[in-house]
C-alpha cells in the first residue's frame, strides 16, 4: 500500500462503460473507503483523444490515482473494418492519460489491456510474459498494438521516473451496461441482445460463426473488484491477467446455451449451417474453409493462465458463469430502453 498524504482521489477514465459502471457499483457496495473520492469520467466530459481536453480534465480533478479504462472498443467485425481508427484513437488516448498522470504526480495508474494483445501464434496457456513475442491476430492488430504500447509506456515510466504504473489484462468481459450492439459489439452482449429480440418477436435465434471458438468470460463485477484490489495492493509494473481458470473456458456454444437459459428462450436456435455437431475440439479442425461461414470465429482460442492472479488471490471467488449471464439478461430486459445497442 502507498504512503500518501491523504485519502485517494481516483479518476476512472471510461467510467461510463461496462467496466466503469461495475467499478462504480462495487465502490458503492463496500469496496470504497471512508474519505476517498471516486470520479467516473465519460467522453462527454473530455474527449481523451485530445491532449488539451485530457490536460483540462486532470487540471480540474487533480487525481492521486487513475484507473484507465477509456478506449475505442468494438467487437471482431468492427475491428476488422477499422484497424487504423482503433490504432490511432487508442494510442492517443493512452499516451494522453499516462503522460498527464505522470505530469500531475499521480501515484498509481492501473490501465486496462486485453488478451487480444497476445501473439496469434503462441503456446497455451498464455501468460503475462508473452505479450511482445510475436504479431497479434490479423483481425484486430490496430487495437492490439495500441494496447501493447501501454505496457511499453509503463515500463519506460518506471525506468525513467520510478513510477509504478501497471495494467490488468482481462479476458472477455460481460455484464450490465455493456454495449449490446449486435453488428459491432462483442460476442456475449451480441448474443444477449439477439436472444432478447428472438424471444420478444417469437423468431428463431441465429448465431454467427461456428460456435466452436473458446473463450474465458469474466463478469464485469468480478473484474471491478480486481481493479480495486490492483489499485490498492498490486505493486508490480508487469501486467497481470484477470481471468477465470483454464478449466472454466467456454465455447461460444456454451455461451449461447447460458443465454438461452438466462432468458428461458424456448424457440429454435440456428447456428451451425453445415451440420457441425458438438462438442467440438478445436484441434480436430483441419480444414477451416470446410466450416467457414460468412461470419468469422476470430481466434479459435486464446486460453490464458490465471496462475499469477491465483498466487496473489488464492481465495478470490468468481461469480458462477450462468448466474452472471442470467443477471446480464435480466439487466437488459429491465433496461432495454436505456441500454446501448
Ligand atoms: P465500453 O465500450 O463499455 O466503455 C468504453 C468507455 O470508454 C466509455 O466510458 C467511453 O465513454 C470511454 N471512451 C471511449 N472513447 C473515449 C474518448 N475518446 N474519450 C474519452 N472516453 C472515451 O468498454 P468496456 O467497459 O468494455 O472497456 C473498458 C476497457 O476494457 C477498455 O480499455 C477495453 O479495451 C478493455 N477490454 C474490454 C473487453 C470486453 O470484453 N469488453 C475485453 C478486454 C479488454 P462514453 O461512453 O461516455 O463515450
Boltz pocket constraint, residues with backbone or C-beta under 6 A from the ligand:
constraints:
  - pocket:
      binder: B
      contacts: [[A, 13], [A, 14], [A, 15], [A, 16], [A, 17], [A, 18], [A, 19], [A, 20], [A, 41], [A, 42], [A, 43], [A, 44], [A, 46], [A, 47], [A, 48], [A, 49], [A, 68], [A, 69], [A, 70], [A, 71], [A, 72], [A, 73], [A, 93], [A, 112], [A, 113], [A, 114], [A, 115], [A, 170], [A, 171], [A, 172], [A, 173], [A, 174], [A, 177], [A, 178], [A, 179], [A, 186]]
      max_distance: 6.0
